[in-house]
Amino acid sequence: MRRVVLILGTRILSSQFLAEWNTLSIMKPKNLWNDEICGREAVRRFWLFSDLQQSDPRQAERCMHVGVDDFLALDIPIDAVCYLGDSTEGSKLAHLEEMAEMQVKVLSRVDAPIYYALGNHEFDYHRNKDGPGKLTIPMRDRALREKQWHLAPAISDWSFSADFGDMSIVLLTDHADPAGRWCTTHSYHHDVPPDVHTEHDHAADAVTVRERMEAIGKPFFTFSHYSFRGGNRDDEGDLQDKILPLPPEHVAHFYGHSHIGDHAWGGKNYLRQISTINETGTTQFDIASFEDVRGTAVRSAILEWYGGHAFGVFFRDHSRHLWEKAHFEIEGRRKPAPK
């Protein structure tokens, strides 16, 4: 008999079950887990990863192949990929362009659209090398030329979304002034150059983002490079938290930025993958990182949506070809946070 622990409406599978499942060589085509566990077939499935983040193109290519090769070997059909930023790192333009070209090529092997949100390191070159009036983001510039890749329509857009029938996804992305005078990273406003002050009403932008979410009118997930309050590395800027509270149709949030296993930056929560958004109790997931230099493995996650507010998240260790843990939520629609 397989053992299942049920805690506060969330099913967390035991190590015995994970060990048994990791011995299986064939995945079920409709569900990663059988009906005795989740009770429903997946309506939608997404592959999520973040933070390839290497300054050395050789390391970046190695990590990318570790993750993509293992994912493809699983032979799991997906509706889309969500790439949550920090695809590159550093200010050497030739290296950045090489890594951008490599990622487009390797990820073209995945038969699904890619929804890509920018993180703080996409702006490394801009913040350190660009002159006045310039805005150089090599990974974004390269991805925009590919039909497979979907990004915010304008560099100044904070959010963009995609409709998947009875549910939607919303990506929150680092963004910038089209003239290059400011950008956002770490949920802060940064002037470029730093000694020339600029004004921008980010609070008004947050209201616009929240109103767009409220207009969705059906279950949706959010994806960003950063956590909301209560997640890992939530002690940096507060721009993203200005979007709160999210509407009751919001199901869960996924983010990167805090590489699992990286104690130097992750602090006391450096191994935590699951937490909640303060004040609401909505679950948020750290799915970083797609590298094993700062993090302890090349990692990603699979999100399955079963309808309504029911979903499952499956954490994959590509370095060891193992599933690390699974998380299910089977409860109904959440209530708004008390005012």
C-alpha positions as CSV (number, residue, x, y, z in Angstrom):
1,M,0.0,0.0,0.0
2,R,1.4,3.4,-1.0
3,R,1.3,5.9,1.8
4,V,-0.1,9.4,1.4
5,V,0.1,12.1,4.0
6,L,-2.7,14.7,4.0
7,I,-1.9,18.0,5.6
8,L,-4.2,21.1,5.5
9,G,-5.8,20.1,2.2
10,T,-2.4,19.6,0.5
11,R,-1.2,16.1,-0.4
12,I,2.5,15.6,0.2
13,L,3.8,12.3,-1.0
14,S,6.1,10.2,1.2
15,S,9.7,9.4,0.4
16,Q,8.7,5.7,-0.1
17,F,6.2,6.7,-2.8
18,L,8.7,9.0,-4.6
19,A,11.3,6.2,-4.5
20,E,8.9,3.8,-6.1
21,W,7.8,6.3,-8.7
22,N,11.4,7.1,-9.7
23,T,11.9,3.5,-10.7
24,L,9.2,3.8,-13.4
25,S,10.5,4.2,-16.9
26,I,7.2,5.1,-18.6
27,M,5.1,8.1,-17.7
28,K,1.3,8.1,-18.0
29,P,0.4,10.3,-20.9
30,K,-2.5,12.1,-19.2
31,N,-1.3,12.4,-15.6
32,L,2.0,12.3,-13.9
33,W,0.3,10.6,-11.0
34,N,-2.5,8.0,-11.0
35,D,-6.1,8.7,-9.9
36,E,-5.7,7.3,-6.4
37,I,-3.4,10.3,-5.7
38,C,-4.8,13.3,-7.4
39,G,-8.2,12.0,-8.5
40,R,-8.3,14.0,-11.7
41,E,-6.6,14.1,-15.1
42,A,-4.5,17.1,-16.0
43,V,-6.3,19.6,-18.1
44,R,-3.1,21.7,-18.7
45,R,0.6,21.1,-18.0
46,F,3.5,23.5,-17.9
47,W,7.2,23.1,-17.5
48,L,8.8,25.8,-15.3
49,F,12.4,26.8,-14.8
50,S,14.5,29.8,-14.0
51,D,18.1,31.0,-13.4
52,L,20.4,29.4,-15.9
53,Q,22.5,32.4,-14.9
54,Q,26.0,31.7,-15.9
55,S,28.7,34.2,-17.0
56,D,30.7,31.3,-18.7
57,P,29.0,30.2,-21.9
58,R,30.5,26.6,-21.5
59,Q,28.9,26.2,-18.1
60,A,25.6,27.6,-19.4
61,E,25.5,25.2,-22.2
62,R,26.3,22.2,-19.9
63,C,23.6,23.1,-17.5
64,M,21.1,23.7,-20.3
65,H,21.7,20.3,-21.8
66,V,21.5,18.6,-18.4
67,G,18.0,20.0,-17.9
68,V,16.6,19.8,-21.4
69,D,18.0,16.3,-22.1
70,D,16.5,14.9,-18.9
71,F,13.2,16.6,-19.5
72,L,12.9,15.3,-23.0
73,A,13.8,11.8,-21.8
74,L,10.7,11.9,-19.6
75,D,8.5,12.3,-22.7
76,I,5.9,14.4,-20.9
77,P,3.5,16.4,-23.2
78,I,3.2,20.0,-22.1
79,D,1.1,23.0,-23.2
80,A,3.9,25.6,-22.6
81,V,7.2,26.4,-21.0
82,C,7.5,29.3,-18.5
83,Y,11.1,30.6,-18.2
84,L,11.3,33.0,-15.2
85,G,14.3,35.0,-15.9
86,D,18.1,35.3,-15.3
87,S,18.8,33.5,-18.5
88,T,22.2,35.1,-18.6
89,E,24.7,36.9,-16.4
90,G,27.5,39.4,-16.8
91,S,28.5,42.3,-19.0
92,K,30.6,40.7,-21.7
93,L,28.5,41.2,-24.8
94,A,30.0,38.4,-26.9
95,H,29.4,35.9,-24.1
96,L,25.8,37.1,-23.6
97,E,25.0,36.8,-27.3
98,E,26.6,33.4,-27.5
99,M,24.5,32.2,-24.5
100,A,21.3,33.7,-26.0
101,E,21.9,31.9,-29.3
102,M,22.6,28.6,-27.5
103,Q,19.4,28.7,-25.4
104,V,17.2,29.4,-28.4
105,K,18.8,26.5,-30.3
106,V,18.6,24.0,-27.4
107,L,15.1,24.9,-26.3
108,S,13.9,24.6,-29.9
109,R,13.9,20.9,-29.2
110,V,11.0,21.3,-26.8
111,D,7.7,21.2,-28.7
112,A,5.9,24.0,-26.9
113,P,5.7,27.8,-26.8
114,I,8.0,29.5,-24.3
115,Y,6.7,32.3,-22.1
116,Y,9.7,34.3,-20.9
117,A,9.9,36.8,-18.1
118,L,13.0,38.9,-17.6
119,G,14.9,38.8,-14.3
120,N,17.5,41.1,-12.8
121,H,20.6,39.7,-14.6
122,E,19.1,40.3,-18.1
123,F,19.9,44.0,-17.3
124,D,23.6,43.4,-16.3
125,Y,24.9,44.8,-19.6
126,H,22.5,47.7,-19.6
127,R,23.2,48.8,-16.1
128,N,27.0,48.5,-16.5
129,K,27.9,49.2,-20.1
130,D,25.1,51.0,-22.0
131,G,25.5,54.7,-22.7
132,P,22.7,57.3,-22.5
133,G,19.7,56.4,-24.6
134,K,20.7,52.8,-25.1
135,L,18.9,49.6,-24.0
136,T,20.9,46.4,-24.7
137,I,19.3,43.1,-23.5
138,P,20.9,40.4,-25.6
139,M,18.6,37.5,-24.5
140,R,15.4,39.5,-25.0
141,D,16.6,40.8,-28.4
142,R,17.4,37.3,-29.6
143,A,14.1,35.7,-28.2
144,L,12.0,38.4,-29.9
145,R,13.1,37.0,-33.3
146,E,11.7,33.5,-32.5
147,K,8.0,32.6,-33.0
148,Q,8.4,30.0,-30.3
149,W,9.2,32.6,-27.7
150,H,6.6,35.0,-26.1
151,L,7.5,38.1,-24.2
152,A,5.9,41.3,-22.9
153,P,5.1,43.3,-26.1
154,A,7.0,46.3,-24.9
155,I,10.0,46.6,-22.7
156,S,8.0,49.0,-20.4
157,D,5.3,46.4,-19.8
158,W,5.3,44.9,-16.3
159,S,3.0,42.0,-17.1
160,F,1.7,39.9,-20.0
161,S,-0.7,37.0,-20.1
162,A,-1.8,34.0,-22.1
163,D,-5.2,32.3,-22.3
164,F,-5.5,28.5,-22.1
165,G,-9.3,28.0,-22.3
166,D,-10.7,27.7,-18.8
167,M,-7.5,29.1,-17.2
168,S,-4.8,31.7,-17.8
169,I,-1.3,32.5,-16.9
170,V,0.1,35.9,-16.0
171,L,3.9,36.6,-16.2
172,L,5.4,39.5,-14.2
173,T,8.6,40.7,-15.8
174,D,11.4,43.1,-15.0
175,H,11.0,46.1,-17.3
176,A,12.5,49.4,-18.3
177,D,12.0,52.8,-19.7
178,P,12.2,52.5,-23.6
179,A,14.8,55.3,-23.6
180,G,16.9,53.4,-21.1
181,R,16.7,55.9,-18.3
182,W,15.5,53.4,-15.7
183,C,14.8,49.7,-15.2
184,T,13.5,47.5,-12.5
185,T,15.5,44.7,-10.8
186,H,15.2,43.0,-7.4
187,S,11.7,44.7,-7.2
188,Y,13.5,48.1,-7.1
189,H,13.5,51.1,-9.4
190,H,17.1,51.8,-10.7
191,D,18.2,54.9,-12.5
192,V,20.5,54.4,-15.5
193,P,23.0,55.9,-15.1
194,P,22.6,55.8,-11.3
195,D,23.5,59.5,-10.7
196,V,20.7,60.8,-13.0
197,H,17.4,60.7,-11.1
198,T,14.2,59.8,-12.9
199,E,10.6,59.7,-11.8
200,H,8.1,56.9,-12.6
201,D,4.8,56.0,-11.0
202,H,5.2,52.3,-10.3
203,A,2.3,52.4,-7.9
204,A,0.0,53.4,-10.8
205,D,1.5,50.6,-12.9
206,A,0.7,48.1,-10.1
207,V,-2.9,49.2,-10.1
208,T,-3.1,48.5,-13.9
209,V,-1.5,45.1,-13.5
210,R,-4.0,44.2,-10.7
211,E,-7.0,45.5,-12.7
212,R,-5.9,43.3,-15.7
213,M,-5.8,40.3,-13.3
214,E,-9.2,41.1,-12.0
215,A,-10.6,41.2,-15.5
216,I,-9.5,37.6,-16.3
217,G,-12.5,36.2,-14.5
218,K,-11.3,32.6,-14.2
219,P,-8.5,30.7,-12.5
220,F,-5.0,31.9,-13.2
221,F,-1.4,31.3,-12.1
222,T,1.2,34.0,-11.8
223,F,4.9,33.6,-12.7
224,S,7.7,36.0,-11.9
225,H,11.4,36.1,-11.2
226,Y,10.6,37.2,-7.6
227,S,8.4,35.9,-4.8
228,F,5.7,37.9,-3.1
229,R,5.9,38.6,0.7
230,G,6.5,35.4,2.5
231,G,8.6,33.8,-0.1
232,N,12.4,33.4,-0.4
233,R,14.5,36.6,-0.7
234,D,11.4,38.7,0.0
235,D,13.5,41.3,1.9
236,E,14.6,43.2,-1.2
237,G,12.4,45.8,-3.0
238,D,8.7,46.2,-2.7
239,L,7.6,47.0,-6.2
240,Q,6.0,43.6,-6.9
241,D,4.2,43.6,-3.5
242,K,2.4,46.8,-4.7
243,I,0.3,44.5,-6.9
244,L,-1.3,42.8,-3.8
245,P,-3.9,41.8,-2.9
246,L,-4.5,39.5,-5.9
247,P,-8.1,38.6,-6.9
248,P,-9.7,35.4,-5.6
249,E,-9.3,33.7,-9.0
250,H,-5.5,33.6,-8.4
251,V,-4.5,30.0,-7.7
252,A,-0.7,30.0,-7.0
253,H,2.5,31.9,-7.7
254,F,5.9,30.5,-9.1
255,Y,9.2,32.3,-8.9
256,G,13.0,31.9,-9.2
257,H,15.8,34.2,-8.0
258,S,16.6,32.2,-4.8
259,H,18.7,29.2,-6.0
260,I,17.8,26.2,-3.9
261,G,20.9,25.2,-2.0
262,D,22.6,28.6,-2.2
263,H,23.1,29.5,1.4
264,A,25.0,32.7,0.6
265,W,22.0,34.4,-1.0
266,G,19.1,32.3,0.2
267,G,19.9,32.7,3.9
268,K,17.9,30.6,6.4
269,N,15.4,29.6,3.6
270,Y,18.0,28.4,1.2
271,L,16.4,25.0,0.9
272,R,12.8,26.0,1.1
273,Q,10.7,25.4,-2.1
274,I,7.2,25.9,-0.8
275,S,5.8,28.8,1.2
276,T,2.8,31.1,1.2
277,I,2.0,34.7,0.3
278,N,1.6,36.6,3.5
279,E,-1.9,37.8,4.4
280,T,-3.6,35.4,1.9
281,G,-2.2,31.9,2.5
282,T,-1.9,31.4,-1.3
283,T,0.9,29.0,-2.0
284,Q,4.1,30.1,-3.8
285,F,6.8,27.9,-5.2
286,D,10.6,28.6,-5.6
287,I,11.5,26.6,-8.8
288,A,15.1,27.8,-9.1
289,S,17.6,27.0,-10.4
290,F,18.5,25.6,-13.8
291,E,22.1,25.4,-12.8
292,D,24.3,23.5,-10.3
293,V,27.1,26.0,-9.6
294,R,25.3,28.2,-7.1
295,G,22.4,25.8,-6.7
296,T,22.9,22.2,-5.7
297,A,21.3,20.7,-8.8
298,V,19.8,21.7,-12.2
299,R,16.2,21.9,-11.1
300,S,12.8,22.7,-12.6
301,A,9.1,21.9,-11.9
302,I,6.1,20.6,-13.7
303,L,2.7,22.3,-13.0
304,E,-0.4,20.3,-13.7
305,W,-3.8,22.0,-13.6
306,Y,-6.8,19.8,-12.9
307,G,-9.6,22.4,-13.1
308,G,-10.8,25.1,-10.8
309,H,-8.2,25.6,-8.0
310,A,-6.9,22.1,-8.1
311,F,-3.3,21.6,-9.2
312,G,-0.2,19.6,-8.6
313,V,3.5,20.7,-8.7
314,F,6.3,18.2,-9.3
315,F,9.9,19.2,-8.5
316,R,12.5,17.6,-10.8
317,D,16.2,17.2,-10.1
318,H,17.7,16.9,-13.6
319,S,21.2,16.4,-12.3
320,R,20.2,13.1,-10.6
321,H,17.3,12.2,-12.9
322,L,14.9,12.1,-9.9
323,W,11.6,13.6,-8.7
324,E,12.3,15.4,-5.4
325,K,8.8,16.1,-4.1
326,A,5.2,16.6,-5.2
327,H,2.6,19.0,-3.9
328,F,-1.2,18.9,-4.5
329,E,-3.9,21.3,-3.7
330,I,-7.5,20.1,-4.0
331,E,-9.6,22.7,-2.2
332,G,-12.1,25.1,-3.8
333,R,-11.8,28.8,-4.6
334,R,-9.9,30.9,-2.1
335,K,-11.5,33.8,-0.2
336,P,-10.0,37.3,-0.6
337,A,-7.7,38.4,2.1
338,P,-9.4,40.3,4.9
339,K,-9.1,44.1,4.6
